[in-house]
Amino acid sequence: MLQAIGLTSTPRRGLRAAVDDLTFEARPGHVTALLGVPGSGKTSALRLMLELDAGRGVTYFRGRPMHRIPHPAREVGVLLGDVPGHPVRTARGQLRMLCAAGGVPAARADELLELVGLAGLRDQRIGTLSLGMDRRLALASALLGDPHTLVLDDPTEGLAPREGGWVHGLLQAHAARGGTVLYSTADPKEAARAADRVVTIDGGRLVANQDAHDFSRTRLRPRVAVRTPHAARLAAVVSREARAARRSVEVVTEAGGRLAVYGSSCAEIGDTAFRHGLPVHQLADEIGDTGPTAPRGDTGPTGPDGSTDPGSSSAPLDPEGPAGRGSGKGGGDPRPVARSSAPQSVLPIRRRPARGPLHPLRYELRRLLGVRTTALIMAAVLVVSVGLSVLLARNGHAPLPKVLAAWPSLLPLPPAAVGAGLLGALSFGDEFRYPALAAGRGTVPRRLGLLLAKLAVSAGVAVLLALAVVLVSAETLRLVYGHGWIHVPPNSVSLAVSWAALTVGCAWAGLLAAGVFRVTTAGVAAVLAVPVLVVPLVQMALTGPGSRPIAGLPARLRELMWPRWPHETDRWIALAVGVVAHPVGTALALSLSVLVCAYLFTGLHGRVRWRPQRAAGSGQAS
């Protein structure tokens, strides 16, 4: 059961509200169509129900508003537009990634691909799917959590009749299993054909709430469509003959030499045109839309004609009343039930922060490995690093660590660090560009679990890339210059730690900067700014005349701690201090500290709300 009560959107300056005090319900076991012309407020109403836009009112999904549902994907399936996935990700990869976000087993992705008829296209990239196949994938995404309620915004827009019929068949099957289906449409014929109940809105207000039979009887009428170069003469002749024969015939003149004739037939119109020598270019029977059956804003009960029945009243509905207990298909309208508490239609709808994935680490791994960009970047880094290593070794002047890291003095950073920073920047940059986690909000949830998962995965990829560069460069140099050229330096442990810290720091700098500024280029710029801007400033500060050494720090720390750690620990502490004390390490540490603070500030900004204190006695019940 879906109950929308008093939905009212926040009007923009100088404009009226797109949705104004809209109240209706969608019953389980039924397909309900939200009908209205473009601009009537259908999409705004759906976004208010899902708490994607700010406004007033409340929407109950089986007795609970959206923000009170622990796992929304398992209760409400949503389709608002196309699939917001990366165009090079496969259909199966997209669904498996969303399975991790919704806490659904990965096998569910293959089940839904079979259900929507995309099993043969599971390895097809999203960007190459046709509109019909893309809509099927969007429906599969909405059905991932096996939800009870489906909320769909014009799911058949732009589809061929065959594809549209398949979509409505899927919706009818979901309703037949006891689910609730609400979808918006601008086509009254489609609503009458595919829905069990039709809720008509105009200007954001309720116009009619009818079952499909009453809607067809009061809204749709058979007519004869005529196209002729003498539309005015034919309209006058048909009207004159109808008055003479005392028949009820209505002729409506349309643009482009077209007529819509109600109460007649093709044969009668054709005979009339022939008798008067008027050429006819088109003559066909069709079903015409007579427009909304009640004046805009008239939402009160009128009578049995179906224009606005008791169920369409704007009075609040009781979630535990007769409507909340369900009813048989095609039954009478639920009656409004008064509540003793304050009307919930005035409750504010706040645009709440998006929820993070239930399995963030699994989600991040599938997001990273689901596109070929990751493999291409790593392959490019390896190729460039090997080439630079061969050139540096041939020169003979560069030290061995620089040669293995492929870091010539002319470059501010080695290719491995730049590649790690780019992968980190893409971690958040692609999220904002293709917001699969919060498509309706067009943003990315700023949750601690998601951030930690991205930091862990980006660090692992950076270490893997750094190790691969050293190993591949060493093997290449051994192949090109012989076995005697490579040797293990005595400070190999400290060099390895410094090398890993550099790549991980660059990856985190790119990730956090892209998360703060919401674009990949900002992450890459932050990575390059560390050696170009921050390192010179740090060098100036560390090499001043008043600088002092920190030798003996591990031993002094051990004396302060209880229980005291082993002497071997001093070596690792000295190693860590040495890495941070290096100008590049200090610059990275400072940059990461600033970016972490900026990320936390931008994440918390807007959540803190100042509440004025109530005056004494104002909280007393009146």
Protein Blocks (a to p, Z undefined) as FASTA:
>chain_A
ZZdehiacdddehiacfbghiacdddehiacdddddehilpmmmmmmmnopagcedddde
ehiafklpmblmlmbccdehjafbdfkbcfklmmmmmmmmnopafklmmmmmmmnopmmm
mmpcfklpcfklmmmmmmmmmmmnopabdcdehklgoiafklmmmmmmmmmmmmmnopac
ddddfbfklmmmmpmbdcddeehiafbdcdfklmmmmmpccddddddfklmlmmmmmmmm
mmmnopacdddddehhiacdehiafklmmmmmmmnopacfbdcdddddebjabdehiacd
fbjnomacfklpcbdcdfklmklnopaehiacddddddfbdcfklpccddddddddfblm
lmmmmmmmmpcklmmmmmmmmmmmmmmmmmmmmnomacfklmmnopafkbmbdfklmmmm
mmmmmmmmmmmmmcfklmmnopacddfklmmmmmmmmmmmmmmmmmmmmmmmmmmmmmmn
ojklpccdfklmmmmmmmmmmmmmmmmmmmmmmmmnopaklmmmmmmmmmmmmmmmmmmm
mmmmkbccfehklmmmmmmpccdddfklmmmmmmmmmmmmpmklmmmmmmmmmmmmmmmm
mmmgojaccdddddehklpcZZ
